[in-house]
Amino acid sequence: MERTVVRCAEGHVFSTAMFPMQQLDTGRIGPGRLIRCPRCARLRHAVPVEPAELVRLEQR
């Protein structure tokens, strides 16, 4: 199962095995989804993290 790295509205970065409706065009419904964040344990709006941004996060 493919995992997707996402960022919640609070700024927490985590990976999830399920990112609902990931295959739909982002221009049609937007990139964000409501997912339970494992850091703050609340339902939060989450968006996929761009690969270039992942590289910057790993360098910290």
N, CA, C and O atoms as a Tripos MOL2 file, in Angstrom:
@<TRIPOS>MOLECULE
protein
  240   239    60     0     0
PROTEIN
NO_CHARGES

@<TRIPOS>ATOM
      1 N           0.8480   -1.1750    0.0000 N.3       1 MET1
      2 CA          0.0000    0.0000    0.0000 C.3       1 MET1
      3 C           0.8960    1.2420    0.0000 C.2       1 MET1
      4 O           1.8250    1.3480    0.8020 O.2       1 MET1
      5 N           0.6150    2.1510   -0.8830 N.am      2 GLU2
      6 CA          1.4080    3.3710   -1.0010 C.3       2 GLU2
      7 C           1.0480    4.3520    0.1070 C.2       2 GLU2
      8 O          -0.1240    4.5300    0.4400 O.2       2 GLU2
      9 N           2.0720    4.9870    0.6730 N.am      3 ARG3
     10 CA          1.8490    5.9730    1.7240 C.3       3 ARG3
     11 C           2.0360    7.3720    1.1460 C.2       3 ARG3
     12 O           2.8550    7.5850    0.2520 O.2       3 ARG3
     13 N           1.2700    8.3140    1.6690 N.am      4 THR4
     14 CA          1.3350    9.7060    1.2290 C.3       4 THR4
     15 C           1.7800   10.5590    2.4020 C.2       4 THR4
     16 O           1.2420   10.4230    3.5010 O.2       4 THR4
     17 N           2.7520   11.4370    2.1890 N.am      5 VAL5
     18 CA          3.2030   12.3560    3.2330 C.3       5 VAL5
     19 C           2.3340   13.5990    3.1490 C.2       5 VAL5
     20 O           2.1900   14.2040    2.0870 O.2       5 VAL5
     21 N           1.7550   13.9730    4.2930 N.am      6 VAL6
     22 CA          0.8340   15.1080    4.3400 C.3       6 VAL6
     23 C           1.2070   16.0450    5.4860 C.2       6 VAL6
     24 O           1.9610   15.6830    6.3890 O.2       6 VAL6
     25 N           0.6530   17.2700    5.4220 N.am      7 ARG7
     26 CA          0.8340   18.2630    6.4870 C.3       7 ARG7
     27 C          -0.5560   18.6780    6.9550 C.2       7 ARG7
     28 O          -1.4140   19.0270    6.1450 O.2       7 ARG7
     29 N          -0.7720   18.6360    8.2840 N.am      8 CYS8
     30 CA         -2.0770   19.0420    8.8080 C.3       8 CYS8
     31 C          -2.1080   20.5650    8.9720 C.2       8 CYS8
     32 O          -1.0900   21.2360    8.8010 O.2       8 CYS8
     33 N          -3.2680   21.0930    9.2990 N.am      9 ALA9
     34 CA         -3.4630   22.5380    9.4420 C.3       9 ALA9
     35 C          -2.6070   23.1220   10.5590 C.2       9 ALA9
     36 O          -2.3250   24.3210   10.5550 O.2       9 ALA9
     37 N          -2.1890   22.2930   11.5170 N.am     10 GLU10
     38 CA         -1.3320   22.7550   12.6070 C.3      10 GLU10
     39 C           0.1470   22.7120   12.2380 C.2      10 GLU10
     40 O           0.9910   23.1570   13.0150 O.2      10 GLU10
     41 N           0.4730   22.1720   11.0440 N.am     11 GLY11
     42 CA          1.8580   22.1260   10.5870 C.3      11 GLY11
     43 C           2.5670   20.8170   10.8360 C.2      11 GLY11
     44 O           3.7460   20.6880   10.5040 O.2      11 GLY11
     45 N           1.8810   19.8340   11.4150 N.am     12 HIS12
     46 CA          2.5020   18.5330   11.6650 C.3      12 HIS12
     47 C           2.6190   17.7530   10.3600 C.2      12 HIS12
     48 O           1.6640   17.6890    9.5870 O.2      12 HIS12
     49 N           3.7810   17.1630   10.1130 N.am     13 VAL13
     50 CA          4.0220   16.3770    8.9090 C.3      13 VAL13
     51 C           4.0230   14.9100    9.3040 C.2      13 VAL13
     52 O           4.7150   14.5110   10.2410 O.2      13 VAL13
     53 N           3.2410   14.1060    8.5830 N.am     14 PHE14
     54 CA          3.1600   12.6720    8.8530 C.3      14 PHE14
     55 C           2.7570   11.9480    7.5860 C.2      14 PHE14
     56 O           2.3170   12.5680    6.6170 O.2      14 PHE14
     57 N           2.9070   10.6390    7.5960 N.am     15 SER15
     58 CA          2.5020    9.8570    6.4230 C.3      15 SER15
     59 C           1.2320    9.0940    6.7520 C.2      15 SER15
     60 O           0.9780    8.7410    7.9030 O.2      15 SER15
     61 N           0.4560    8.8520    5.7370 N.am     16 THR16
     62 CA         -0.7880    8.1220    5.8980 C.3      16 THR16
     63 C          -0.9350    7.1140    4.7630 C.2      16 THR16
     64 O          -0.5690    7.3860    3.6200 O.2      16 THR16
     65 N          -1.4690    5.9630    5.0960 N.am     17 ALA17
     66 CA         -1.6710    4.9250    4.0800 C.3      17 ALA17
     67 C          -2.8990    5.2380    3.2410 C.2      17 ALA17
     68 O          -3.0340    4.7570    2.1160 O.2      17 ALA17
     69 N          -3.7830    6.0400    3.7890 N.am     18 MET18
     70 CA         -5.0270    6.3380    3.0790 C.3      18 MET18
     71 C          -5.1700    7.8440    2.9170 C.2      18 MET18
     72 O          -5.1960    8.5840    3.9010 O.2      18 MET18
     73 N          -5.2620    8.2870    1.6870 N.am     19 PHE19
     74 CA         -5.5380    9.6940    1.4220 C.3      19 PHE19
     75 C          -6.7370    9.7130    0.4910 C.2      19 PHE19
     76 O          -6.5620    9.6320   -0.7250 O.2      19 PHE19
     77 N          -7.9610    9.8170    1.0260 N.am     20 PRO20
     78 CA         -9.1900    9.6730    0.2430 C.3      20 PRO20
     79 C          -9.2430   10.5440   -0.9990 C.2      20 PRO20
     80 O          -8.8570   11.7120   -0.9720 O.2      20 PRO20
     81 N          -9.7210    9.9670   -2.0760 N.am     21 MET21
     82 CA         -9.9250   10.6520   -3.3530 C.3      21 MET21
     83 C          -8.6260   11.2540   -3.8870 C.2      21 MET21
     84 O          -8.6540   12.2960   -4.5420 O.2      21 MET21
     85 N          -7.5140   10.6250   -3.6210 N.am     22 GLN22
     86 CA         -6.2170   11.1200   -4.0600 C.3      22 GLN22
     87 C          -6.1220   11.1890   -5.5720 C.2      22 GLN22
     88 O          -5.4010   12.0330   -6.1040 O.2      22 GLN22
     89 N          -6.8360   10.3200   -6.2770 N.am     23 GLN23
     90 CA         -6.7070   10.2470   -7.7220 C.3      23 GLN23
     91 C          -7.4700   11.3520   -8.4580 C.2      23 GLN23
     92 O          -7.2740   11.5190   -9.6610 O.2      23 GLN23
     93 N          -8.3270   12.1040   -7.7800 N.am     24 LEU24
     94 CA         -9.0890   13.1510   -8.4510 C.3      24 LEU24
     95 C          -8.2350   14.3760   -8.7040 C.2      24 LEU24
     96 O          -7.2960   14.6520   -7.9560 O.2      24 LEU24
     97 N          -8.5520   15.1000   -9.7410 N.am     25 ASP25
     98 CA         -7.8180   16.3090  -10.1030 C.3      25 ASP25
     99 C          -7.9440   17.3550   -9.0020 C.2      25 ASP25
    100 O          -9.0460   17.6140   -8.5190 O.2      25 ASP25
    101 N          -6.8320   17.9540   -8.6030 N.am     26 THR26
    102 CA         -6.8530   18.9180   -7.4980 C.3      26 THR26
    103 C          -7.6160   20.1880   -7.8450 C.2      26 THR26
    104 O          -8.1480   20.8490   -6.9530 O.2      26 THR26
    105 N          -7.6800   20.5390   -9.1260 N.am     27 GLY27
    106 CA         -8.4150   21.7370   -9.5180 C.3      27 GLY27
    107 C          -9.9110   21.5760   -9.3520 C.2      27 GLY27
    108 O         -10.6370   22.5670   -9.2730 O.2      27 GLY27
    109 N         -10.3720   20.3630   -9.3000 N.am     28 ARG28
    110 CA        -11.8000   20.1060   -9.2180 C.3      28 ARG28
    111 C         -12.3480   20.1980   -7.7970 C.2      28 ARG28
    112 O         -13.3900   20.8150   -7.5790 O.2      28 ARG28
    113 N         -11.6620   19.5950   -6.8300 N.am     29 ILE29
    114 CA        -12.1820   19.6030   -5.4640 C.3      29 ILE29
    115 C         -11.1780   20.0980   -4.4370 C.2      29 ILE29
    116 O         -11.5040   20.1910   -3.2530 O.2      29 ILE29
    117 N          -9.9760   20.4140   -4.8640 N.am     30 GLY30
    118 CA         -8.9530   20.8710   -3.9380 C.3      30 GLY30
    119 C          -8.1150   19.7170   -3.4200 C.2      30 GLY30
    120 O          -8.5660   18.5710   -3.4220 O.2      30 GLY30
    121 N          -6.8990   20.0100   -2.9780 N.am     31 PRO31
    122 CA         -5.9810   18.9550   -2.5700 C.3      31 PRO31
    123 C          -6.1740   18.4660   -1.1400 C.2      31 PRO31
    124 O          -5.6760   17.3930   -0.7990 O.2      31 PRO31
    125 N          -6.8690   19.2030   -0.3030 N.am     32 GLY32
    126 CA         -6.9670   18.8660    1.1130 C.3      32 GLY32
    127 C          -8.0380   17.8450    1.4340 C.2      32 GLY32
    128 O          -9.0330   17.7070    0.7240 O.2      32 GLY32
    129 N          -7.8040   17.1350    2.5230 N.am     33 ARG33
    130 CA         -8.7640   16.1520    3.0290 C.3      33 ARG33
    131 C          -8.8110   16.2640    4.5490 C.2      33 ARG33
    132 O          -7.8870   16.7950    5.1650 O.2      33 ARG33
    133 N          -9.8720   15.7700    5.1430 N.am     34 LEU34
    134 CA        -10.0130   15.7540    6.5890 C.3      34 LEU34
    135 C          -9.4740   14.4190    7.1040 C.2      34 LEU34
    136 O         -10.0360   13.3620    6.8180 O.2      34 LEU34
    137 N          -8.3780   14.4790    7.8670 N.am     35 ILE35
    138 CA         -7.6970   13.2740    8.3620 C.3      35 ILE35
    139 C          -7.3640   13.4890    9.8310 C.2      35 ILE35
    140 O          -7.0830   14.6120   10.2500 O.2      35 ILE35
    141 N          -7.3950   12.4130   10.6160 N.am     36 ARG36
    142 CA         -7.0210   12.5090   12.0270 C.3      36 ARG36
    143 C          -5.4940   12.5940   12.1240 C.2      36 ARG36
    144 O          -4.7840   11.6910   11.6820 O.2      36 ARG36
    145 N          -5.0090   13.6770   12.6980 N.am     37 CYS37
    146 CA         -3.5710   13.8880   12.8600 C.3      37 CYS37
    147 C          -3.0700   13.0670   14.0500 C.2      37 CYS37
    148 O          -3.6400   13.1530   15.1380 O.2      37 CYS37
    149 N          -2.0120   12.2700   13.8590 N.am     38 PRO38
    150 CA         -1.5050   11.4670   14.9780 C.3      38 PRO38
    151 C          -0.8020   12.3040   16.0490 C.2      38 PRO38
    152 O          -0.6600   11.8420   17.1820 O.2      38 PRO38
    153 N          -0.3640   13.5060   15.7260 N.am     39 ARG39
    154 CA          0.3410   14.3580   16.7000 C.3      39 ARG39
    155 C          -0.6330   15.0670   17.6340 C.2      39 ARG39
    156 O          -0.4200   15.0940   18.8460 O.2      39 ARG39
    157 N          -1.7050   15.6460   17.0770 N.am     40 CYS40
    158 CA         -2.6300   16.3950   17.9290 C.3      40 CYS40
    159 C          -3.9430   15.6320   18.1750 C.2      40 CYS40
    160 O          -4.8010   16.1020   18.9210 O.2      40 CYS40
    161 N          -4.0960   14.4610   17.5500 N.am     41 ALA41
    162 CA         -5.2400   13.5610   17.7600 C.3      41 ALA41
    163 C          -6.5930   14.2040   17.4650 C.2      41 ALA41
    164 O          -7.5940   13.8880   18.1090 O.2      41 ALA41
    165 N          -6.6140   15.1060   16.4890 N.am     42 ARG42
    166 CA         -7.8710   15.7380   16.0810 C.3      42 ARG42
    167 C          -8.0380   15.6220   14.5840 C.2      42 ARG42
    168 O          -7.0680   15.4370   13.8480 O.2      42 ARG42
    169 N          -9.2780   15.7330   14.1380 N.am     43 LEU43
    170 CA         -9.5060   15.7630   12.7040 C.3      43 LEU43
    171 C          -9.0280   17.1130   12.1840 C.2      43 LEU43
    172 O          -9.4740   18.1640   12.6450 O.2      43 LEU43
    173 N          -8.1260   17.0700   11.2290 N.am     44 ARG44
    174 CA         -7.5450   18.2980   10.6850 C.3      44 ARG44
    175 C          -7.5630   18.2580    9.1700 C.2      44 ARG44
    176 O          -7.5280   17.1880    8.5630 O.2      44 ARG44
    177 N          -7.6170   19.4170    8.5760 N.am     45 HIS45
    178 CA         -7.4720   19.5380    7.1380 C.3      45 HIS45
    179 C          -6.0120   19.2390    6.8230 C.2      45 HIS45
    180 O          -5.1190   19.8460    7.4130 O.2      45 HIS45
    181 N          -5.7540   18.3080    5.8980 N.am     46 ALA46
    182 CA         -4.3800   17.9300    5.5520 C.3      46 ALA46
    183 C          -4.1950   17.9960    4.0460 C.2      46 ALA46
    184 O          -5.1090   17.6880    3.2810 O.2      46 ALA46
    185 N          -3.0020   18.4010    3.6280 N.am     47 VAL47
    186 CA         -2.6620   18.4850    2.2100 C.3      47 VAL47
    187 C          -1.3810   17.6980    1.9630 C.2      47 VAL47
    188 O          -0.5420   17.5980    2.8570 O.2      47 VAL47
    189 N          -1.2140   17.1340    0.7610 N.am     48 PRO48
    190 CA          0.0280   16.4250    0.4520 C.3      48 PRO48
    191 C           1.2270   17.3740    0.4810 C.2      48 PRO48
    192 O           1.1130   18.5460    0.1220 O.2      48 PRO48
    193 N           2.3630   16.8580    0.9070 N.am     49 VAL49
    194 CA          3.6020   17.6300    0.9420 C.3      49 VAL49
    195 C           4.3340   17.4050   -0.3780 C.2      49 VAL49
    196 O           4.4830   16.2690   -0.8280 O.2      49 VAL49
    197 N           4.7870   18.4900   -0.9900 N.am     50 GLU50
    198 CA          5.5270   18.4000   -2.2520 C.3      50 GLU50
    199 C           6.8810   17.7240   -2.0240 C.2      50 GLU50
    200 O           7.4860   17.9100   -0.9690 O.2      50 GLU50
    201 N           7.3670   16.9390   -2.9980 N.am     51 PRO51
    202 CA          8.6610   16.2680   -2.8460 C.3      51 PRO51
    203 C           9.8200   17.2290   -2.5520 C.2      51 PRO51
    204 O          10.7030   16.8970   -1.7600 O.2      51 PRO51
    205 N           9.8300   18.3940   -3.1660 N.am     52 ALA52
    206 CA         10.8970   19.3680   -2.9160 C.3      52 ALA52
    207 C          10.8750   19.8450   -1.4620 C.2      52 ALA52
    208 O          11.9260   20.0880   -0.8680 O.2      52 ALA52
    209 N           9.7000   19.9740   -0.9060 N.am     53 GLU53
    210 CA          9.5790   20.4010    0.4840 C.3      53 GLU53
    211 C          10.0570   19.3030    1.4290 C.2      53 GLU53
    212 O          10.6100   19.5970    2.4880 O.2      53 GLU53
    213 N           9.8510   18.0430    1.0570 N.am     54 LEU54
    214 CA         10.3290   16.9280    1.8710 C.3      54 LEU54
    215 C          11.8450   16.9640    2.0030 C.2      54 LEU54
    216 O          12.3850   16.6930    3.0750 O.2      54 LEU54
    217 N          12.5210   17.2940    0.9260 N.am     55 VAL55
    218 CA         13.9830   17.3670    0.9480 C.3      55 VAL55
    219 C          14.4170   18.4470    1.9460 C.2      55 VAL55
    220 O          15.3490   18.2320    2.7210 O.2      55 VAL55
    221 N          13.7510   19.5980    1.9320 N.am     56 ARG56
    222 CA         14.0920   20.6750    2.8700 C.3      56 ARG56
    223 C          13.8300   20.2580    4.3120 C.2      56 ARG56
    224 O          14.6110   20.6000    5.2000 O.2      56 ARG56
    225 N          12.7380   19.5200    4.5640 N.am     57 LEU57
    226 CA         12.4220   19.0630    5.9100 C.3      57 LEU57
    227 C          13.4530   18.0710    6.4120 C.2      57 LEU57
    228 O          13.8020   18.0880    7.5920 O.2      57 LEU57
    229 N          13.9480   17.2010    5.5300 N.am     58 GLU58
    230 CA         14.9320   16.2010    5.9260 C.3      58 GLU58
    231 C          16.2890   16.8380    6.2260 C.2      58 GLU58
    232 O          17.0820   16.2710    6.9770 O.2      58 GLU58
    233 N          16.5640   18.0040    5.6520 N.am     59 GLN59
    234 CA         17.8450   18.6640    5.8740 C.3      59 GLN59
    235 C          17.9060   19.3870    7.2170 C.2      59 GLN59
    236 O          18.9910   19.7780    7.6490 O.2      59 GLN59
    237 N          16.7900   19.5700    7.8750 N.am     60 ARG60
    238 CA         16.7680   20.2520    9.1790 C.3      60 ARG60
    239 C          17.3920   19.4100   10.2510 C.2      60 ARG60
    240 O          17.4570   19.8300   11.4060 O.2      60 ARG60
@<TRIPOS>BOND
     1     1     2 1
     2     2     3 1
     3     3     4 2
     4     3     5 am
     5     5     6 1
     6     6     7 1
     7     7     8 2
     8     7     9 am
     9     9    10 1
    10    10    11 1
    11    11    12 2
    12    11    13 am
    13    13    14 1
    14    14    15 1
    15    15    16 2
    16    15    17 am
    17    17    18 1
    18    18    19 1
    19    19    20 2
    20    19    21 am
    21    21    22 1
    22    22    23 1
    23    23    24 2
    24    23    25 am
    25    25    26 1
    26    26    27 1
    27    27    28 2
    28    27    29 am
    29    29    30 1
    30    30    31 1
    31    31    32 2
    32    31    33 am
    33    33    34 1
    34    34    35 1
    35    35    36 2
    36    35    37 am
    37    37    38 1
    38    38    39 1
    39    39    40 2
    40    39    41 am
    41    41    42 1
    42    42    43 1
    43    43    44 2
    44    43    45 am
    45    45    46 1
    46    46    47 1
    47    47    48 2
    48    47    49 am
    49    49    50 1
    50    50    51 1
    51    51    52 2
    52    51    53 am
    53    53    54 1
    54    54    55 1
    55    55    56 2
    56    55    57 am
    57    57    58 1
    58    58    59 1
    59    59    60 2
    60    59    61 am
    61    61    62 1
    62    62    63 1
    63    63    64 2
    64    63    65 am
    65    65    66 1
    66    66    67 1
    67    67    68 2
    68    67    69 am
    69    69    70 1
    70    70    71 1
    71    71    72 2
    72    71    73 am
    73    73    74 1
    74    74    75 1
    75    75    76 2
    76    75    77 am
    77    77    78 1
    78    78    79 1
    79    79    80 2
    80    79    81 am
    81    81    82 1
    82    82    83 1
    83    83    84 2
    84    83    85 am
    85    85    86 1
    86    86    87 1
    87    87    88 2
    88    87    89 am
    89    89    90 1
    90    90    91 1
    91    91    92 2
    92    91    93 am
    93    93    94 1
    94    94    95 1
    95    95    96 2
    96    95    97 am
    97    97    98 1
    98    98    99 1
    99    99   100 2
   100    99   101 am
   101   101   102 1
   102   102   103 1
   103   103   104 2
   104   103   105 am
   105   105   106 1
   106   106   107 1
   107   107   108 2
   108   107   109 am
   109   109   110 1
   110   110   111 1
   111   111   112 2
   112   111   113 am
   113   113   114 1
   114   114   115 1
   115   115   116 2
   116   115   117 am
   117   117   118 1
   118   118   119 1
   119   119   120 2
   120   119   121 am
   121   121   122 1
   122   122   123 1
   123   123   124 2
   124   123   125 am
   125   125   126 1
   126   126   127 1
   127   127   128 2
   128   127   129 am
   129   129   130 1
   130   130   131 1
   131   131   132 2
   132   131   133 am
   133   133   134 1
   134   134   135 1
   135   135   136 2
   136   135   137 am
   137   137   138 1
   138   138   139 1
   139   139   140 2
   140   139   141 am
   141   141   142 1
   142   142   143 1
   143   143   144 2
   144   143   145 am
   145   145   146 1
   146   146   147 1
   147   147   148 2
   148   147   149 am
   149   149   150 1
   150   150   151 1
   151   151   152 2
   152   151   153 am
   153   153   154 1
   154   154   155 1
   155   155   156 2
   156   155   157 am
   157   157   158 1
   158   158   159 1
   159   159   160 2
   160   159   161 am
   161   161   162 1
   162   162   163 1
   163   163   164 2
   164   163   165 am
   165   165   166 1
   166   166   167 1
   167   167   168 2
   168   167   169 am
   169   169   170 1
   170   170   171 1
   171   171   172 2
   172   171   173 am
   173   173   174 1
   174   174   175 1
   175   175   176 2
   176   175   177 am
   177   177   178 1
   178   178   179 1
   179   179   180 2
   180   179   181 am
   181   181   182 1
   182   182   183 1
   183   183   184 2
   184   183   185 am
   185   185   186 1
   186   186   187 1
   187   187   188 2
   188   187   189 am
   189   189   190 1
   190   190   191 1
   191   191   192 2
   192   191   193 am
   193   193   194 1
   194   194   195 1
   195   195   196 2
   196   195   197 am
   197   197   198 1
   198   198   199 1
   199   199   200 2
   200   199   201 am
   201   201   202 1
   202   202   203 1
   203   203   204 2
   204   203   205 am
   205   205   206 1
   206   206   207 1
   207   207   208 2
   208   207   209 am
   209   209   210 1
   210   210   211 1
   211   211   212 2
   212   211   213 am
   213   213   214 1
   214   214   215 1
   215   215   216 2
   216   215   217 am
   217   217   218 1
   218   218   219 1
   219   219   220 2
   220   219   221 am
   221   221   222 1
   222   222   223 1
   223   223   224 2
   224   223   225 am
   225   225   226 1
   226   226   227 1
   227   227   228 2
   228   227   229 am
   229   229   230 1
   230   230   231 1
   231   231   232 2
   232   231   233 am
   233   233   234 1
   234   234   235 1
   235   235   236 2
   236   235   237 am
   237   237   238 1
   238   238   239 1
   239   239   240 2
@<TRIPOS>SUBSTRUCTURE
     1 MET1         2 RESIDUE 1 A MET
     2 GLU2         6 RESIDUE 1 A GLU
     3 ARG3        10 RESIDUE 1 A ARG
     4 THR4        14 RESIDUE 1 A THR
     5 VAL5        18 RESIDUE 1 A VAL
     6 VAL6        22 RESIDUE 1 A VAL
     7 ARG7        26 RESIDUE 1 A ARG
     8 CYS8        30 RESIDUE 1 A CYS
     9 ALA9        34 RESIDUE 1 A ALA
    10 GLU10       38 RESIDUE 1 A GLU
    11 GLY11       42 RESIDUE 1 A GLY
    12 HIS12       46 RESIDUE 1 A HIS
    13 VAL13       50 RESIDUE 1 A VAL
    14 PHE14       54 RESIDUE 1 A PHE
    15 SER15       58 RESIDUE 1 A SER
    16 THR16       62 RESIDUE 1 A THR
    17 ALA17       66 RESIDUE 1 A ALA
    18 MET18       70 RESIDUE 1 A MET
    19 PHE19       74 RESIDUE 1 A PHE
    20 PRO20       78 RESIDUE 1 A PRO
    21 MET21       82 RESIDUE 1 A MET
    22 GLN22       86 RESIDUE 1 A GLN
    23 GLN23       90 RESIDUE 1 A GLN
    24 LEU24       94 RESIDUE 1 A LEU
    25 ASP25       98 RESIDUE 1 A ASP
    26 THR26      102 RESIDUE 1 A THR
    27 GLY27      106 RESIDUE 1 A GLY
    28 ARG28      110 RESIDUE 1 A ARG
    29 ILE29      114 RESIDUE 1 A ILE
    30 GLY30      118 RESIDUE 1 A GLY
    31 PRO31      122 RESIDUE 1 A PRO
    32 GLY32      126 RESIDUE 1 A GLY
    33 ARG33      130 RESIDUE 1 A ARG
    34 LEU34      134 RESIDUE 1 A LEU
    35 ILE35      138 RESIDUE 1 A ILE
    36 ARG36      142 RESIDUE 1 A ARG
    37 CYS37      146 RESIDUE 1 A CYS
    38 PRO38      150 RESIDUE 1 A PRO
    39 ARG39      154 RESIDUE 1 A ARG
    40 CYS40      158 RESIDUE 1 A CYS
    41 ALA41      162 RESIDUE 1 A ALA
    42 ARG42      166 RESIDUE 1 A ARG
    43 LEU43      170 RESIDUE 1 A LEU
    44 ARG44      174 RESIDUE 1 A ARG
    45 HIS45      178 RESIDUE 1 A HIS
    46 ALA46      182 RESIDUE 1 A ALA
    47 VAL47      186 RESIDUE 1 A VAL
    48 PRO48      190 RESIDUE 1 A PRO
    49 VAL49      194 RESIDUE 1 A VAL
    50 GLU50      198 RESIDUE 1 A GLU
    51 PRO51      202 RESIDUE 1 A PRO
    52 ALA52      206 RESIDUE 1 A ALA
    53 GLU53      210 RESIDUE 1 A GLU
    54 LEU54      214 RESIDUE 1 A LEU
    55 VAL55      218 RESIDUE 1 A VAL
    56 ARG56      222 RESIDUE 1 A ARG
    57 LEU57      226 RESIDUE 1 A LEU
    58 GLU58      230 RESIDUE 1 A GLU
    59 GLN59      234 RESIDUE 1 A GLN
    60 ARG60      238 RESIDUE 1 A ARG
